[in-house]
Amino acid sequence: MSLLLSEEWVAEYEKLFATWPARVPLYVAKKPLLNTLAGFDLYQGVLAIAKIPPPPSLAEVIARAASLKLFVALDGLTNAENLGVLVRTAVAFGAQGVLAGETCPSPWLRRAVRNSMGAMFRVPVLELASLPDALRQLRASGVHCVGAHPHTDRRTLSQADFTRDCCLVFGSEGDGISEEVRSLCDELVAIPMAADVDSLNVSAACAAFFYEAARQRGKT
């Protein structure tokens, strides 16, 4: 890991730097030079590079989670910024693991990490080789998989039971959850909305689902 920052941030982070290992390089430069390196003049003055933390296995994530488990699984998201916002929302409501399917962008892309506002480092984040296999493993471990699917008249959000071990499954911004992943969900749930609106942005849908889960679990 190393850090590059402008002069005005040195005093701001002085106490933090004192706790860092001596082997972490710290570079200081004037703001005009940093703007040149970043390529634009809205750069805030702090730039870091670090290794992606080694991920645990899904079995380890399940075993380490609290007795009332809450995970989120992502299928086919295309926008890294949406992914980052979704992780931030999930962590805010106590998610114990984020499972990014093989058709999602990497959660460690710069835009995803930035939009998570650091939440990416507060929860296990797995890049899966197969989301369907992961859902099968979750179900075999007693985790109830709830898919967010707007085109269902079976159950609405408030009718779902989130008081058990759950994994909330969200699909792509355009097509939603794939057919195979839908077939592996224990139930599909829709958010009630006006008839002339067919869906929400995936990060907004995530917030609604996690709020309802927290409400039912008595954590609001």
FENCORNOR-V339555 format. One record per residue. PHI is phi in radians with two decimals (* if undefined). PSI is psi as a letter, one per 20 degrees, with the letter a starting at -180 (* if undefined). Layout:
# FENCORNOR-V339555
phi | psi
PHI | PSI
PHI | PSI
This chain:
# FENCORNOR-V339555
phi | psi
* | q
-2.60 | r
-2.37 | p
-2.17 | p
-2.57 | r
-1.44 | r
-1.04 | h
-1.18 | i
-1.55 | i
-1.06 | g
-1.16 | h
-1.06 | h
-1.82 | j
-0.99 | g
-1.16 | h
-1.15 | g
-1.08 | h
-1.13 | h
-1.63 | i
-1.41 | q
-1.06 | q
-1.12 | h
-1.35 | i
-1.41 | o
-1.20 | q
-2.22 | p
-2.04 | p
-2.17 | p
-2.56 | r
-1.31 | q
-0.99 | g
-1.00 | h
-1.17 | g
-1.14 | h
-1.07 | h
-1.15 | g
-1.15 | g
-1.32 | h
1.69 | i
-2.69 | q
-1.63 | j
-1.70 | j
-1.01 | p
-1.43 | i
1.94 | j
-2.33 | p
-2.41 | p
-2.27 | q
-2.28 | p
-2.63 | r
-1.38 | q
-1.15 | p
-1.12 | q
-1.13 | p
-1.39 | q
-1.33 | r
-1.40 | r
-1.09 | h
-1.04 | h
-1.19 | g
-1.08 | g
-1.11 | g
-1.18 | h
-1.43 | i
-1.18 | q
-1.10 | r
-1.06 | h
-1.75 | n
-1.41 | q
-2.58 | o
-2.12 | r
-2.32 | p
-2.10 | q
-2.14 | p
-2.13 | o
1.30 | j
-1.04 | q
-1.93 | i
-1.87 | o
-1.13 | h
-1.18 | g
-1.03 | g
-1.06 | g
-1.11 | g
-1.10 | h
-1.10 | g
-1.09 | g
-1.06 | g
-1.12 | g
-1.05 | g
-1.15 | h
-1.06 | h
-1.82 | j
1.54 | k
-1.05 | q
-1.88 | j
-3.09 | q
-2.06 | p
-1.99 | o
-1.67 | o
-1.17 | r
-1.17 | i
-1.74 | j
-1.68 | q
-1.18 | r
-1.11 | p
-1.10 | i
-1.68 | j
-1.09 | q
-0.94 | g
-1.17 | h
-1.18 | g
-1.09 | g
-1.08 | g
-1.26 | i
-1.35 | i
0.94 | l
1.54 | i
-1.11 | h
-1.01 | h
-1.65 | j
-1.95 | j
-2.62 | q
-1.09 | p
-2.11 | o
-1.93 | p
-1.71 | o
-1.54 | q
-1.38 | h
-2.68 | o
-1.13 | g
-0.99 | g
-1.10 | h
-1.13 | g
-1.13 | h
-1.09 | g
-1.15 | g
-1.08 | g
-1.11 | h
-1.15 | h
-1.60 | j
1.52 | j
-1.59 | p
-1.44 | p
-1.73 | p
-1.99 | o
-1.61 | p
-1.49 | o
-2.44 | o
-1.19 | h
-1.71 | l
-2.41 | p
-1.91 | j
-1.34 | g
-2.48 | q
-1.73 | r
-0.96 | g
-1.22 | i
-1.50 | i
-1.29 | q
-1.82 | o
-1.81 | j
-1.53 | j
-1.93 | r
-1.07 | p
-2.36 | q
-2.22 | p
-1.60 | p
-1.98 | p
-2.13 | q
-1.83 | a
-1.18 | r
-1.12 | h
-1.72 | g
-1.79 | i
1.30 | b
-1.33 | p
-1.15 | q
-1.04 | g
-1.12 | g
-1.18 | h
-1.00 | g
-1.17 | i
-1.70 | i
-1.45 | q
-1.20 | h
-2.73 | q
-1.96 | p
-2.30 | p
-1.99 | q
-1.58 | p
-1.09 | p
-2.71 | r
-1.02 | q
-1.12 | h
-1.61 | j
-2.13 | p
-1.64 | i
-2.90 | r
-1.98 | q
-0.97 | q
-1.05 | h
-1.23 | h
-1.22 | g
-1.08 | g
-1.03 | g
-1.08 | g
-1.12 | g
-1.12 | g
-1.20 | h
-1.12 | g
-1.13 | h
-1.09 | g
-1.13 | h
-1.09 | g
-1.14 | h
-1.54 | j
1.30 | k
-1.93 | j
-1.43 | *
